[in-house]
Amino acid sequence: MGRDTWRHQMHDKEREKRKELNPIWRGVGCVLMVVLSVGGYFIADWFLYQNDLNNWFSLPEMLIDIPFLPWLPSGLLLKLAVAIVFLIISYGLINVVYAILFPIRPGKYDSPPLSPRPRRKR
């Protein structure tokens, strides 16, 4: 059976269909990005409030009220920085959990794993 046969074309179309992602995953990714960003901002607000009460970290006054940006509300850049750190950590945790739950399985067209070669004796 050659590569130009009708059956081979049908197999190619099936393979291409399997490679396409369902468009719903774009929406899930967008919602996840928004939820993690908003959650990061609220966690940063809570964390900085608790830090004020419990003195976990000593924060200099210049980080809270930046002298050359007087038009910004007090502590906004610090909240955004903590929110970005939370966003990165939470995204990493989601990736680790996903990798544990759904490991990559090689397909029939992938190379087999390399077998270890015995060491040469000197």
Sequence and secondary structure as in RCSB ss.txt:
>XXXX:A:sequence
MGRDTWRHQMHDKEREKRKELNPIWRGVGCVLMVVLSVGGYFIADWFLYQNDLNNWFSLPEMLIDIPFLPWLPSG
LLLKLAVAIVFLIISYGLINVVYAILFPIRPGKYDSPPLSPRPRRKR
>XXXX:A:secstr
  TTSHHHHHHHHHHHHHHS  THHHHHHHHHHHHHHHHHHHHHHHHHHHHHHH  S   HHHHS TT TTS TT
HHHHHHHHHHHHHHHHHHHHHHHHHHS     TTS            
